[in-house]
Amino acid sequence: MVRNPSVVSVFNETKQMRLAASVEVADTGLRRLVGLLGRLSIQRDGGIWIVPCNSVHTFGMLFRFDLLLIDKNYRVVGLHERLRPFWMTWPNFRAESVLELAAGTIAGSGTEIGDQLRIER
């Protein structure tokens, strides 16, 4: 029997705006390895939270997405808008995890480095 992955919602407390309501948690080796591979897109209100993680690659990806790097206190310490396929980010050693969200989420919410996030199950 396949177990459903954990799902969380992400709220930007600084901007008082929900970023996504249905974000899958990738906190096992297999889930972190697979990530978004094999998908054609991210739903507008969805995404994936990779824990632990401080950089990503997009080799094999078929679409662009927004990336937030967050520290252990859920503060944004890095971001990449519309990260393209077959790319790689440099490690951000202040980041403890990353949020991969639908392209346009950062611009639409005005999320910036230093913003405080709330992540809830």
C-alpha positions, 0 to 999 in steps of 0.5 A, a space after each residue: 500500500 502506498 502512503 500519501 505524502 505529508 502535505 503542508 500549507 505555506 503562509 508569508 507572515 511578513 506579507 500576510 499572504 498564503 503562498 500555497 495550500 497543498 505543498 507535499 513534504 519531501 523528507 525521506 531520501 526517496 521523496 527528496 531524490 524524486 522531487 518534481 521529476 516526472 511532473 508536467 507542472 506544479 498546480 497554482 496552489 501546490 508545490 514541494 518542500 524539500 527537507 533538508 536541502 540548500 540547493 537544487 538542480 532542474 535536470 530532467 525538469 520540463 517546466 519553470 518554477 519558483 524556489 524559496 530557500 528557507 532557514 530553520 526558523 522559516 525565514 527566506 534566505 534566498 529565492 529564484 524566480 522562474 527557475 528554468 529546466 536543466 539548471 542548478 543553484 549554488 548551495 546556500 549554507 544558511 538554508 535548511 530547506 527549499 520550497 518549490 512553488 508554481 512559477 509566478 508565486 514570488 512575484 504575485 506575493 511580493 515575497 522577498 529575502 528576510 520574509 517570515 514564513 509559517 508552515 503548517 500541517 
